Each structure stands twice: as C-alpha cells, then as structure tokens.
Amino acid sequence: MQLNKSSFLLLVAVQAVAAFLAPSLTFPSTKTSSSFNTLSMAQDENVASEVTNLLEKRLASGKLSGTETSTALKATESLLNQLDELQSPTYTPEQLQQACQDLDIDTVDSILASGMAMTEENCDTAFWAVVNSIDEAEKQDLPLAANVAQMLHRIFDADQQLLLTREKQTTNVTCMQPDDSTGDAGAARKMNYVFDDGDHKNLPLMPGRRCEGGNCCDACSRNIFPTFASKQETDLEMFPEIMSLTFNDLAEVSAKSIVQFVRLVERVRRTIAHEYGLPLKTILPLQAYSRKYVAGTTQKGGGGGEGDFVTLHTDEATHAGYHYSCVLYLSTQGEDFEGGNFVFNDPAPEDEKQVQAMEVKEQEEESDELEKRLLEALQRGEELPDMEGIIEGSDGQSDSNFEEEVRRAGRTLTPFHPSRGAAVIFSSGWENMHEVEKITSGVRYAVPCFFTTCAVPEAAYQQMNAGLPKSDEDIADDWLHLLLAHRKEEPMESVGRVKELLMKWHYMCTPLSEH
C-alpha cells in the first residue's frame, strides 16, 4: 500500500530521530540524500507504526537526558519542515487555466494554496464554464452541480483581489444625520423638507451615523473606481438583459446575464466590506436593478423607471435600511449620452457662502437699479428699450439660470462624469446627498444597488421552504431555484422568491466555511 504524504513524512522523521537515539537499531531501507532530493514513497504504513513503537519504548526507558530529548524534537520539526517544502508540488499557469475550464475545484484549490493567484483570464474561463454547465443542466432538467457554486465562490474571491490592484479615489467625509434638537426654527425647516423634495438640502443636520437597526462603520466616505468592471463585463451586446434587469422577472433572462449581474453586485458587497472594515456576512443587498435614463422623459414609478434626471436626495432618507450605496455605470458620457453627471451636493464652506451671498446681493442691487431706471423712463415718457432676454422669464432662459442659481446657492457641487465600467460607492447617510443632472441627449444605463447591515432574524430562515444550506449541494440548489430556474411566476411568488434570495445572499455567494 502506498504511503500518503502525511504518513510518509511521519515515517522519515521518526526513522531519523530513532537513528539519532539508537544508531544500533536497523530499519527497512528508505532512500534519502542529505538534501532530501530523492525520497522513496514505497514504504508500507505498518513500518511507520513499528518504528513509532520502537521509539516510544526507547523514550520510555528513562535513559535520555532532557537535552537529548529536546534535540530529538527539534530534529523532527526541522525534518518535517524541509520535507513539507520538498513535497509541495509545482504548477503551471496552464494547469490552472485547464482546471478552471474543467470546473475542477480540488485542483484549483491546490494551485491557489501553492501561492498562484487567479488572473482575469482564469476568471473569464471559469465564468463561461459555469454558464455552460448551468445551460446544460437546464437543458437536461438536472440539478445544478455543486462545483458550479464552488467555482463561483472562487471567481468572487479573485474578482475582489484583482480590484484591489486597480485605481481608486477615496474622499473621507463626516457622517451626518438629521438634527432633532434645533428648536422651533429647526422644526419648521424639517417640515419644509417633508413637504418639498427640493428643500432637502435645508434639513438641519448633526454629525453621526443613524444606521437605523444596523451595524455600520462609524467612518463615512466616497469611493470612485474608474475601472470597477472591465469592458467585457459590461458589454451590452454580450449581456443584453443587464440593461433592464431586476430580480423579480427572470423567466426570459439568460443564465449568463443573471450570473454576470450577481457577480457585479457581489463585487460591490465585498468592496463595501473591505473599504469599511465590516464582516462580509453582515452586509446584504436590499435592492439592485438596472436603471435607464432617457433624454426628454419623466420618471414614472420607482426603481428602474425611465427618467432624464434624479432630484437631490439622500439614500438613507429614501429607505431607512439603506446603509451603503453604489452606482455602477454601463455607458459613457460623451459617447452614449450627454449631460447626466452624478453630483455630490454639499454645504459650501462658510467663506464660499459669504461670497455667494455677496454675489446674490449684487444681483439684487442690479435688479433694483434696472427697475428704478425703467420707472424713471416711464415717468419721463421716454420709449422703453428692447427688454427681450432681460425681463425675467421672457424667453425661458432666465428662468433656467435662476433655478441653477437657487440650486447652487450655499452649496458645493462635485460632479462625476460617468463612464462604462466605473462605479461610485459611498455611505448612504446625509453626508452624501446627491443628484443626477438632466440628460440632454442619448440614453444612460446604470446599476444602482443598496446594502443594509441589518441582521436577518433567525426565524425568517426557519419559515423558508428550504432553510439555510448545509452542504455545497444545498448552495447549488439555492442558486438554481432562487435565480436560475426559468419559470413563469405570479407576482406574489416572485416577491417571495426575491425576498428569500436577498436574505440568503451571503450563504449563496460564499463557501460553507464562511457561513
């Protein structure tokens, strides 16, 4: 019987120590060299047991000094370390690529354990092998193989490591929340905020995170990733359904688009965990969907509805459970659309406010002076000058200018120009008020997604048809039934499935060891 690696290392170490302690003893031959370059793997396991027994008897005789025993133990440890290094196999990039193609999880894990990392090419190969396996399983009406979910976990891990090597721009900001201690004046401003979306910027604030019911980090920031996803990962010809994808209606959506969409959302989730130092299992998506912005249209309805702009808002004010936010872009400003900047809208520093106040005062004085001159001209019976373009509202242009002045008054605007594959990730509190400027032409595609740190009650899992997964096969089944089963659903059935999907997200997207 062939020795396994552990038994073989034990045998060689024990033989060496036994020989050191009792050189007169003889043992079955094991071919070794001083550099351990040639080691026979043909020893029977009972030899190791025999040598171990002889050594134990020798140690039990009481004739060894403490120094001799210590020396023996150190020699054993040294031998084991050297032999372990010797026995570590070497792999080639081609072997990793082939293992990804074959969905050979054991080989992939062995290669990764040896120190080699997955490349973008490996991830791409593994992704398409996963998609092909899913399509084949659906074609034959078979369960999803466990190695499909396992390979997705390796892809998600590699995606995160690769992202850490790309450009990132971080701006730290002070966490903010509504101020509940501002008296009558503050209460009036809060009432204005409730009844007028345009008054959002005037809501009284104070430092700190609200993070209602959650476990957020106490540091807030904005992170811009110019290359969060590659051109291929956001190819709308390769993945056409991600232009208008929600988790509620997947009956006609291809497996490749579903898996790619989940892959991008999971990358965001892992990035949030990394950036804010939060345990990955405490972060779950509450909502993720594709959003289409079309020039000249007005938004109707909620998430996913078309529109040509988004008014100033705070995500956590929109939904108390939104604790971290992201917008991933699927199109490029200047190529696919014009306008449509994503804009962080902040209170201006006090010195800027003073300058802006002076400018407003000067404009008011100029307006008063113009009105005075016109009145005097009328009193003298003089012919009035051509006022087209001067009198407010005469051609619509001055109205627009006035609205823009109001928007900018007392504020600092920080625009981001969207490009395909870029992402903006930020804390969802009042420190990150933002808006989307009007699209003037073309179509802008983006994926907004929102994450919570609120824990799912254990009772919620117990009420599911299939509770938390207990095996890799269970995880694969969840992928199939919650995401990849192409079936028609009644609205209530769809809502229930999506709710279970989001609650189980971490358990589906990580291996059992991380549950």
C-alpha positions in Angstrom: 0.0 0.0 0.0 1.4 3.4 -0.9 2.0 5.9 1.9 0.1 9.1 1.8 2.1 12.3 2.2 1.4 12.8 6.0 2.3 9.1 6.8 5.5 9.3 4.7 6.7 12.4 6.4 6.0 10.9 9.8 7.9 7.7 8.8 11.0 9.6 7.6 11.0 11.9 10.6 10.6 9.1 13.1 13.3 7.0 11.4 15.7 9.9 11.6 15.0 10.6 15.2 15.2 6.9 16.1 18.5 6.5 14.4 19.8 9.5 16.3 18.6 8.0 19.6 19.7 4.4 18.9 22.1 4.0 16.0 22.4 0.3 16.5 18.7 -0.3 15.6 18.1 -1.2 11.9 15.0 -0.3 9.9 13.7 -1.0 6.5 15.6 1.0 3.9 14.4 4.4 2.9 16.3 6.1 0.1 17.3 9.6 1.2 20.0 12.1 0.5 21.4 14.9 2.6 19.5 17.4 0.5 16.3 15.3 0.6 16.1 15.3 -3.2 15.2 11.7 -3.6 12.7 10.1 -1.2 11.1 6.8 -1.7 7.3 6.8 -1.4 7.0 3.0 -1.4 7.1 2.3 2.4 4.2 0.4 3.9 2.2 2.3 6.6 2.8 -0.5 9.1 6.6 0.3 9.0 5.8 3.8 10.4 3.8 2.1 13.2 6.6 -0.3 14.0 9.2 2.5 14.1 7.0 4.6 16.3 6.6 1.8 18.8 10.3 1.2 19.0 11.0 4.9 19.5 8.3 5.1 22.2 9.9 2.2 24.1 13.3 3.9 23.8 12.0 7.1 25.1 10.2 5.3 28.0 13.4 3.6 29.1 14.4 6.7 31.1 17.9 6.8 29.8 17.5 10.0 27.8 18.6 13.3 29.1 16.5 16.4 28.7 18.9 17.9 26.2 18.8 14.7 24.1 15.0 14.7 24.1 14.9 18.4 23.1 17.4 17.8 20.4 15.4 14.9 19.0 12.2 17.0 18.9 14.0 19.9 17.1 15.4 17.5 14.6 12.0 16.1 13.9 10.5 19.5 13.4 13.3 20.5 11.1 12.9 17.4 9.0 9.1 17.9 8.7 9.5 21.5 7.6 12.1 20.6 4.9 10.2 17.6 3.7 6.9 19.5 3.5 8.6 22.2 1.3 10.1 19.4 -0.8 6.8 17.6 -1.3 4.9 20.8 -2.3 4.0 20.3 -6.0 4.8 23.0 -8.6 2.1 24.1 -11.0 2.0 26.0 -14.3 -0.5 28.7 -15.3 -1.7 26.3 -18.0 -2.8 23.8 -15.3 -4.8 26.5 -13.5 -6.4 27.6 -16.7 -7.4 24.0 -17.5 -8.7 23.4 -14.0 -10.9 26.5 -14.4 -12.2 25.2 -17.7 -13.0 21.8 -16.2 -14.6 23.2 -13.1 -12.0 21.1 -11.2 -12.3 22.6 -7.8 -9.8 20.4 -6.0 -7.1 21.2 -8.5 -7.9 24.9 -8.5 -7.7 25.0 -4.6 -4.4 23.1 -4.6 -2.9 25.5 -7.1 -4.2 28.6 -5.2 -2.8 27.1 -2.0 0.6 26.8 -3.6 0.6 30.6 -4.0 -0.5 31.1 -7.6 -3.4 33.6 -8.0 -6.3 33.6 -10.5 -5.9 36.1 -13.3 -8.7 37.9 -15.2 -8.2 35.3 -18.0 -8.7 32.5 -15.4 -11.9 34.2 -14.1 -13.3 34.6 -17.6 -12.6 31.0 -18.4 -14.2 29.8 -15.2 -17.2 32.1 -15.7 -18.0 30.7 -19.1 -17.5 27.1 -17.9 -20.1 27.9 -15.1 -22.5 29.4 -17.6 -22.2 26.4 -19.9 -22.7 24.0 -17.0 -25.9 25.8 -16.0 -27.2 25.8 -19.5 -26.6 22.1 -19.9 -28.2 21.3 -16.6 -31.3 23.3 -17.6 -31.4 21.6 -21.0 -31.4 18.2 -19.4 -33.6 19.2 -16.4 -30.9 18.2 -14.0 -29.9 19.6 -10.6 -27.1 22.1 -10.6 -23.7 20.5 -9.8 -22.1 21.6 -6.5 -18.9 22.6 -8.3 -20.8 25.3 -10.2 -21.5 27.2 -7.0 -18.0 26.4 -5.6 -16.3 27.8 -8.8 -18.4 31.0 -8.5 -17.1 31.5 -5.0 -13.5 31.3 -6.3 -14.4 33.8 -9.1 -15.9 36.2 -6.5 -12.7 35.9 -4.3 -10.5 36.5 -7.3 -12.6 39.5 -8.5 -12.0 41.2 -5.2 -8.3 40.6 -5.2 -8.0 41.9 -8.7 -10.0 45.0 -7.9 -7.5 45.9 -5.1 -4.9 46.4 -7.8 -6.9 49.0 -9.7 -7.2 52.7 -9.3 -9.4 54.0 -6.5 -10.2 57.6 -5.4 -11.4 58.0 -1.8 -12.8 61.1 -0.1 -13.4 60.8 3.6 -16.4 62.8 4.9 -18.0 63.4 8.2 -21.0 61.1 8.9 -24.2 63.2 9.2 -27.8 62.6 10.3 -30.9 64.7 10.9 -30.6 67.0 13.9 -33.5 66.5 16.3 -32.5 69.3 18.7 -32.8 72.5 16.8 -36.0 74.1 18.3 -38.9 75.8 16.5 -36.8 77.1 13.7 -35.3 73.6 13.0 -38.8 72.0 13.3 -40.1 74.4 10.6 -37.2 73.6 8.3 -37.9 69.9 8.8 -41.5 70.4 7.9 -40.4 72.2 4.7 -38.2 69.2 4.0 -41.1 66.7 4.4 -43.4 68.6 2.0 -40.8 69.8 -0.5 -38.2 67.5 -2.1 -36.4 70.5 -3.4 -35.8 71.6 0.2 -33.7 68.5 1.1 -30.5 70.5 1.4 -32.0 72.7 4.1 -32.7 69.8 6.5 -30.9 70.5 9.9 -28.1 68.0 10.4 -25.6 67.0 13.0 -22.6 64.7 13.0 -23.0 60.9 13.4 -24.5 57.8 11.7 -28.1 57.0 12.0 -27.8 53.5 10.5 -31.2 52.5 11.8 -31.3 48.9 13.1 -27.9 48.2 11.5 -24.2 47.7 12.4 -22.5 50.3 10.2 -18.9 51.5 10.3 -18.6 54.9 12.1 -16.5 56.3 9.2 -18.1 57.7 6.1 -16.6 58.2 2.6 -17.0 58.3 -1.1 -15.1 55.9 -3.3 -14.7 56.2 -7.1 -13.4 53.2 -9.1 -12.7 54.2 -12.7 -12.4 50.6 -13.8 -14.6 48.7 -11.3 -15.6 46.3 -14.1 -14.0 45.6 -17.5 -15.4 46.5 -20.9 -16.2 42.8 -21.5 -18.0 42.5 -18.1 -20.3 45.4 -19.1 -20.7 44.5 -22.8 -24.4 45.2 -23.5 -24.3 43.1 -26.7 -22.8 40.1 -24.8 -25.2 40.6 -21.8 -28.2 42.4 -23.3 -30.6 41.8 -20.4 -28.5 43.7 -17.9 -29.8 46.9 -19.5 -33.1 46.3 -17.8 -32.6 43.6 -15.2 -34.5 43.2 -11.9 -34.6 40.1 -9.8 -38.4 40.0 -10.0 -38.8 38.7 -13.5 -36.1 36.3 -14.7 -38.1 33.9 -16.8 -36.7 35.1 -20.1 -33.3 36.2 -18.9 -30.3 34.2 -20.0 -28.2 32.5 -17.3 -25.1 34.4 -18.5 -26.7 37.8 -17.8 -28.1 36.6 -14.4 -24.8 35.3 -13.2 -22.9 38.3 -14.5 -25.3 40.7 -12.8 -24.9 38.8 -9.5 -21.2 38.7 -10.0 -21.1 42.6 -10.2 -23.4 43.1 -7.2 -21.3 40.6 -5.1 -18.2 42.5 -6.1 -19.8 45.7 -4.7 -20.7 43.9 -1.5 -17.2 42.6 -0.9 -15.8 46.0 -1.7 -18.0 47.6 0.9 -16.8 45.0 3.5 -13.2 45.8 2.6 -13.5 49.6 2.5 -15.4 49.9 5.8 -13.8 47.0 7.7 -17.1 45.2 8.2 -17.6 41.4 8.3 -18.8 40.3 4.9 -21.7 38.2 6.3 -23.2 41.4 8.0 -23.7 43.1 4.6 -26.7 42.1 2.4 -28.2 43.7 -0.7 -31.6 45.3 -0.2 -32.2 46.3 -3.8 -30.3 46.1 -7.1 -31.6 46.8 -10.5 -30.7 48.3 -13.9 -31.8 51.9 -14.4 -32.4 53.6 -17.8 -32.2 57.4 -18.2 -33.6 58.7 -21.4 -33.3 62.3 -22.5 -36.7 64.1 -22.6 -38.6 61.6 -20.4 -40.1 61.9 -17.0 -39.7 59.2 -14.5 -42.8 57.2 -13.6 -42.8 54.8 -10.7 -39.9 53.6 -8.5 -36.7 51.7 -9.2 -35.9 51.0 -12.8 -38.3 53.6 -14.2 -37.1 55.8 -17.0 -36.3 59.5 -16.5 -33.9 62.2 -17.5 -32.7 63.3 -14.1 -32.8 62.4 -10.4 -33.7 65.1 -7.8 -31.4 65.9 -4.9 -31.8 63.2 -2.2 -30.2 61.0 0.5 -30.5 57.2 0.1 -31.0 56.6 3.8 -33.8 59.1 3.8 -35.4 57.2 0.9 -35.2 53.9 2.8 -34.1 53.6 6.5 -32.4 50.3 5.7 -30.1 51.7 3.0 -26.7 51.9 4.7 -24.3 51.7 1.8 -24.9 52.6 -1.8 -23.3 52.1 -5.2 -23.9 53.2 -8.8 -22.2 51.1 -11.5 -22.2 52.6 -15.0 -22.9 50.7 -18.2 -22.5 53.6 -20.6 -20.2 56.5 -21.2 -20.9 60.3 -21.1 -19.9 61.9 -24.3 -20.3 58.7 -26.3 -23.7 57.2 -25.4 -25.3 60.3 -23.8 -24.8 64.0 -22.9 -25.4 65.6 -19.5 -26.3 63.2 -16.7 -23.5 63.9 -14.3 -23.7 62.2 -10.9 -23.3 65.0 -8.4 -22.5 65.1 -4.7 -24.2 68.2 -3.3 -22.6 69.5 0.0 -23.0 72.7 2.1 -20.5 75.2 1.0 -17.7 76.3 3.4 -18.6 79.5 5.3 -16.2 81.7 3.2 -17.8 80.4 0.0 -21.3 81.1 1.4 -20.3 84.7 2.1 -19.0 85.1 -1.4 -22.2 83.6 -2.8 -24.3 85.8 -0.6 -22.4 88.9 -1.8 -23.0 87.8 -5.4 -26.7 87.4 -4.8 -26.8 90.8 -3.1 -25.1 92.4 -6.1 -27.6 90.8 -8.5 -30.5 92.1 -6.4 -29.0 95.6 -6.4 -28.5 95.4 -10.1 -32.1 94.3 -10.5 -33.3 97.2 -8.2 -31.3 99.7 -10.2 -32.8 98.4 -13.5 -36.3 98.7 -12.1 -35.6 102.2 -10.9 -34.3 103.3 -14.3 -37.3 101.8 -16.1 -39.7 103.6 -13.8 -37.9 106.9 -14.3 -38.0 106.4 -18.1 -41.8 105.7 -17.9 -42.3 108.9 -15.8 -40.5 111.0 -18.4 -42.5 109.4 -21.2 -39.4 108.0 -22.9 -39.5 105.0 -25.2 -38.5 101.8 -23.3 -35.5 99.8 -24.5 -36.0 96.3 -26.0 -36.3 94.1 -22.9 -36.3 90.7 -24.6 -33.9 88.4 -22.8 -33.7 90.9 -19.9 -37.0 90.7 -18.2 -37.1 87.5 -16.2 -39.0 84.7 -17.9 -39.2 86.4 -21.3 -37.6 83.5 -23.2 -37.3 80.8 -20.6 -33.5 81.2 -20.4 -33.5 83.4 -17.4 -35.8 81.0 -15.5 -33.3 78.2 -16.0 -30.5 80.5 -14.9 -32.5 81.4 -11.8 -33.2 77.8 -10.9 -29.5 76.9 -11.3 -28.6 79.8 -9.0 -31.0 78.6 -6.4 -29.6 75.0 -6.8 -26.0 76.3 -6.2 -26.8 78.8 -3.5 -24.8 77.9 -0.4 -23.7 74.6 -1.9 -20.6 72.9 -3.3 -21.3 70.6 -6.2 -18.8 67.8 -7.0 -19.7 66.2 -10.4 -18.6 62.7 -11.5 -18.7 62.1 -15.3 -19.9 58.5 -15.8 -18.0 56.0 -18.0 -18.7 52.4 -18.7 -17.3 50.1 -16.0 -16.8 52.9 -13.4 -18.5 52.8 -10.0 -19.2 55.1 -7.2 -19.5 53.5 -3.7 -20.4 55.5 -0.7 -22.1 55.6 2.8 -25.8 56.2 2.4 -26.3 58.9 5.1 -27.0 62.6 4.9 -23.2 63.3 4.4 -23.7 62.1 0.8 -26.6 64.0 -0.6 -26.5 63.5 -4.4 -28.5 64.0 -7.6 -28.2 63.2 -11.3 -28.2 66.2 -13.7 -30.5 66.2 -16.6 -29.7 64.0 -19.7 -29.7 66.3 -22.7 -29.4 63.6 -25.3 -28.9 59.8 -25.7 -29.5 57.0 -23.2 -27.6 56.4 -19.9 -27.6 52.9 -18.3 -26.6 52.3 -14.7 -27.0 49.8 -11.9 -27.9 51.3 -8.6 -27.6 48.9 -5.6 -28.2 49.4 -1.9 -27.0 47.4 1.0 -28.0 47.0 4.6 -26.2 46.0 7.8 -29.5 45.0 9.5 -29.4 41.3 10.6 -32.0 38.9 9.2 -34.0 37.4 12.1 -33.3 33.7 12.5 -37.0 33.0 12.5 -37.1 34.3 8.9 -34.8 31.4 7.7 -36.9 28.9 9.6 -40.0 30.0 7.7 -38.5 29.3 4.3 -39.3 26.2 2.3 -35.6 25.4 2.3 -33.7 26.8 5.2 -30.0 27.7 5.3 -27.8 25.5 3.2 -25.9 22.7 5.0 -23.9 21.4 2.0 -22.4 22.5 -1.3 -25.3 20.7 -3.0 -27.7 22.8 -1.0 -26.0 26.0 -2.1 -26.2 24.9 -5.7 -29.9 24.2 -5.3 -30.5 27.7 -3.9 -28.7 29.2 -7.0 -31.0 27.1 -9.2 -34.3 27.8 -7.5 -33.8 31.4 -6.4 -32.0 32.7 -9.5 -31.7 30.3 -12.5 -34.9 28.5 -12.8 -36.6 29.9 -15.9 -40.2 29.7 -14.9 -43.3 31.9 -15.1 -44.3 33.3 -11.7 -47.3 35.0 -10.2 -46.4 38.5 -8.7 -46.6 37.3 -5.1 -44.5 34.2 -5.8 -41.9 36.5 -7.4 -41.8 38.8 -4.4 -41.4 35.9 -2.0 -38.5 34.4 -4.1 -36.6 37.7 -4.3 -37.0 38.3 -0.5 -35.6 34.8 0.2 -32.8 35.4 -2.4 -31.7 38.7 -0.7 -31.8 37.1 2.8 -29.8 34.1 1.6 -27.3 36.1 -0.5 -24.3 35.6 1.7 -24.9 31.9 2.1 -25.2 31.5 -1.7 -22.1 33.6 -2.5 -19.6 32.2 -0.1 -18.4 28.7 0.8 -19.7 26.8 3.8 -16.6 27.7 5.8 -17.7 31.4 5.7 -21.3 30.8 6.8 
